[in-house]
């Protein structure tokens, strides 16, 4: 999976108009996603990519940026979406 495809899927999940993001784009500061929205986003990404939620809990330090979330998804290597 490439980052561009991931970011497109991400915007579909959060039902937000796609904008140009990079791997360093911060969820809270730049996309104005609050903590509750971020938790809901992570749950949706876990479901979308068939990744156990525990994987995200173990990597909470990475879930500050779009690239960090992408890195978690990519590291699991399970790109089948539901």
Legacy VTK file of the C-alpha trace (Angstrom):
# vtk DataFile Version 3.0
C-alpha trace
ASCII
DATASET POLYDATA
POINTS 82 float
0.000 0.000 0.000
1.231 3.478 -0.767
0.706 6.508 1.437
-1.516 8.250 -1.123
-3.987 5.342 -1.119
-3.947 5.228 2.667
-4.661 8.943 3.010
-7.552 8.664 0.541
-9.044 5.838 2.607
-8.447 7.851 5.766
-10.478 10.793 4.485
-13.279 8.442 3.461
-13.332 7.007 6.983
-13.507 10.405 8.674
-15.970 11.692 6.082
-13.845 14.750 5.405
-13.099 16.447 2.120
-9.691 15.167 0.988
-6.864 17.641 1.347
-3.180 17.287 0.668
-1.483 15.665 3.639
1.995 14.371 4.263
3.302 11.757 6.632
4.093 14.534 9.121
0.567 15.998 9.125
-0.645 16.092 12.732
-4.177 14.949 13.475
-4.948 17.395 16.288
-3.098 20.514 15.236
-3.462 20.406 11.452
-6.596 18.344 10.814
-8.342 19.612 13.968
-9.334 16.111 15.056
-9.973 15.975 18.805
-9.116 13.059 21.084
-12.495 11.346 20.824
-12.516 11.659 17.046
-8.996 10.233 16.952
-10.031 7.203 19.006
-13.005 6.649 16.698
-10.706 7.017 13.691
-8.279 4.423 15.029
-11.151 2.007 15.704
-12.425 2.523 12.153
-8.944 2.026 10.667
-8.530 -1.160 12.716
-11.821 -2.468 11.361
-11.167 -1.300 7.792
-7.793 -3.025 7.586
-8.631 -6.040 9.783
-6.000 -5.145 12.369
-6.480 -5.998 16.051
-7.063 -2.831 18.084
-4.343 -3.974 20.483
-1.745 -3.270 17.791
-2.711 0.400 17.922
-2.698 0.451 21.719
0.866 -0.890 21.667
1.859 1.913 19.267
0.019 4.921 20.703
3.152 7.046 20.451
2.919 6.817 16.644
-0.714 7.940 16.431
0.058 11.645 16.392
0.535 11.951 12.647
-1.027 10.529 9.505
2.312 8.905 8.709
2.490 7.277 12.118
-0.905 5.684 11.642
0.116 4.605 8.143
3.298 3.069 9.559
1.254 0.915 11.942
-1.036 -0.298 9.158
1.915 -0.928 6.866
3.867 -2.820 9.542
1.053 -5.309 9.995
0.994 -5.925 6.258
-2.705 -6.751 6.119
-4.100 -4.600 3.333
-7.401 -6.360 2.842
-10.141 -3.880 3.577
-13.577 -4.796 4.811
LINES 1 83
82 0 1 2 3 4 5 6 7 8 9 10 11 12 13 14 15 16 17 18 19 20 21 22 23 24 25 26 27 28 29 30 31 32 33 34 35 36 37 38 39 40 41 42 43 44 45 46 47 48 49 50 51 52 53 54 55 56 57 58 59 60 61 62 63 64 65 66 67 68 69 70 71 72 73 74 75 76 77 78 79 80 81
